[in-house]
């Protein structure tokens, strides 16, 4: 009986999601693709976008799936980095002990560069710093919103993330 009730609730959820009537409802697949590509381009052009992160890869290997909430936001000359960090501090380097921020901070962006490498593929690179470290963020972003983020710290081992640009549907 519980199983039937669960299946009925799940079916109702699917039907309600399919009839929400978002921005892309009624668009063909090609029109949706063009819409997403335009949103990606506009976000880069305005330097105002959010990338929701779903996976991370440590330099020592091993990919981890992340459970919601992690993201990287660029808002003009400000970066809001809310990303997990698993890695090491380089030998001979120090970072504050205890309440470490690592990749969880709001900072000023320096040397922001965004270039189209190929049709539908962008490379964004910028620098930022905190009281703990200096970072270089390199983002490879595709016109379907998929992205790869590589973060290179001066005092820490680098780390990579996979995510999607947040697009209003």
C-alpha positions as CSV (number, residue, x, y, z in Angstrom):
1,X,0.0,0.0,0.0
2,X,2.9,2.4,0.9
3,X,4.5,1.6,-2.4
4,X,1.3,2.4,-4.4
5,X,1.0,5.7,-2.5
6,X,4.6,6.6,-3.2
7,X,4.3,5.8,-6.9
8,X,1.1,8.0,-7.1
9,X,2.9,10.9,-5.3
10,X,5.9,10.5,-7.6
11,X,3.6,10.5,-10.7
12,X,1.8,13.6,-9.5
13,X,5.2,15.3,-9.0
14,X,6.3,14.5,-12.5
15,X,3.1,15.8,-14.0
16,X,3.3,19.1,-12.0
17,X,7.0,19.6,-13.0
18,X,6.0,19.1,-16.6
19,X,3.3,21.7,-16.5
20,X,5.1,24.5,-14.7
21,X,5.4,26.6,-17.9
22,X,8.9,28.0,-17.5
23,X,10.6,30.3,-20.0
24,X,11.6,27.4,-22.3
25,X,8.2,25.7,-22.3
26,X,6.9,25.3,-25.8
27,X,10.4,25.8,-27.3
28,X,11.9,23.2,-29.6
29,X,15.2,21.5,-28.6
30,X,17.2,23.8,-31.0
31,X,15.5,26.9,-29.5
32,X,16.2,25.7,-26.0
33,X,19.9,25.1,-26.9
34,X,20.1,28.6,-28.4
35,X,18.4,30.1,-25.4
36,X,20.9,28.5,-23.0
37,X,23.9,29.5,-25.1
38,X,22.6,33.1,-25.1
39,X,22.2,33.0,-21.3
40,X,25.8,31.8,-20.9
41,X,27.1,34.5,-23.2
42,X,25.1,37.2,-21.4
43,X,26.3,36.0,-18.0
44,X,29.9,36.2,-19.2
45,X,29.4,39.5,-20.9
46,X,27.9,41.1,-17.8
47,X,30.4,39.3,-15.5
48,X,27.4,38.2,-13.5
49,X,26.9,34.4,-13.2
50,X,26.7,31.5,-10.8
51,X,28.1,28.0,-11.3
52,X,26.5,25.3,-9.1
53,X,29.1,22.6,-8.4
54,X,28.3,18.9,-8.3
55,X,31.7,17.1,-8.3
56,X,35.2,17.8,-7.1
57,X,38.5,16.1,-7.9
58,X,41.6,16.3,-5.7
59,X,45.0,16.3,-7.3
60,X,45.9,13.1,-5.6
61,X,43.0,11.5,-7.5
62,X,39.5,10.5,-6.7
63,X,36.4,12.3,-7.7
64,X,33.7,13.0,-5.1
65,X,30.1,13.8,-5.7
66,X,29.0,16.8,-3.7
67,X,25.6,17.3,-2.1
68,X,24.0,20.6,-3.0
69,X,24.7,24.1,-2.1
70,X,28.3,24.5,-3.3
71,X,28.7,27.3,-5.9
72,X,31.0,29.9,-7.4
73,X,29.5,33.4,-8.1
74,X,31.0,36.2,-10.1
75,X,29.4,39.6,-9.6
76,X,31.3,42.2,-11.4
77,X,34.7,42.6,-9.6
78,X,33.6,40.3,-6.7
79,X,33.9,36.5,-6.4
80,X,31.8,34.6,-3.9
81,X,33.5,31.2,-3.5
82,X,31.5,28.6,-1.5
83,X,33.5,25.5,-2.4
84,X,34.8,22.6,-0.3
85,X,38.5,22.0,-0.1
86,X,40.3,18.7,0.5
87,X,44.0,18.9,0.0
88,X,47.4,19.7,1.5
89,X,49.4,22.8,2.4
90,X,52.7,22.9,0.6
91,X,55.8,22.0,2.7
92,X,57.3,25.1,4.2
93,X,54.1,27.2,3.8
94,X,51.8,28.2,6.5
95,X,48.1,29.0,6.7
96,X,46.3,30.0,9.9
97,X,45.5,27.0,12.1
98,X,41.9,26.3,13.1
99,X,39.2,28.4,11.6
100,X,40.5,28.1,8.0
101,X,38.3,29.6,5.2
102,X,40.1,27.7,2.3
103,X,37.7,28.2,-0.6
104,X,34.8,29.7,1.4
105,X,35.1,33.5,1.1
106,X,34.1,36.7,-0.7
107,X,37.0,38.5,-2.5
108,X,38.0,41.0,-5.0
109,X,38.8,39.8,-8.5
110,X,42.1,40.8,-10.2
111,X,43.2,40.2,-13.8
112,X,39.8,38.9,-15.1
113,X,40.1,37.5,-18.6
114,X,37.4,35.8,-20.6
115,X,38.1,34.5,-24.1
116,X,36.2,32.3,-26.6
117,X,38.6,29.5,-27.4
118,X,36.4,27.7,-29.8
119,X,32.8,28.2,-30.9
120,X,30.7,27.5,-27.8
121,X,33.7,27.2,-25.4
122,X,35.0,29.9,-23.2
123,X,38.0,30.2,-20.8
124,X,37.8,32.5,-17.9
125,X,40.7,33.2,-15.6
126,X,41.0,35.5,-12.7
127,X,43.0,36.0,-9.5
128,X,41.8,36.7,-5.9
129,X,43.3,36.6,-2.5
130,X,42.3,36.1,1.1
131,X,44.2,36.5,4.3
132,X,45.1,32.8,4.0
133,X,46.2,32.4,0.3
134,X,46.3,33.7,-3.2
135,X,44.3,31.9,-5.8
136,X,44.0,31.6,-9.6
137,X,40.6,30.4,-10.8
138,X,40.4,29.0,-14.3
139,X,36.9,28.2,-15.6
140,X,36.2,26.3,-18.8
141,X,32.6,27.1,-19.7
142,X,30.6,25.6,-22.6
143,X,27.5,27.2,-24.2
144,X,25.3,24.4,-22.7
145,X,26.3,25.7,-19.2
146,X,28.6,22.8,-18.3
147,X,31.8,24.0,-16.6
148,X,35.1,22.9,-15.2
149,X,36.7,25.0,-12.5
150,X,40.4,24.6,-11.5
151,X,41.6,26.4,-8.4
152,X,45.3,26.9,-7.9
153,X,46.4,28.2,-4.5
154,X,49.8,29.6,-3.7
155,X,50.0,27.7,-0.4
156,X,47.8,24.7,-1.2
157,X,47.5,21.9,-3.7
158,X,45.1,22.6,-6.6
159,X,41.6,21.2,-6.8
160,X,39.1,20.9,-9.6
161,X,35.3,21.1,-9.8
162,X,32.6,20.2,-12.3
163,X,29.3,22.1,-12.4
164,X,26.6,23.9,-14.3
165,X,26.0,27.6,-14.8
166,X,22.7,28.5,-13.2
167,X,20.2,29.4,-16.0
168,X,16.7,30.7,-15.6
169,X,14.4,28.3,-17.4
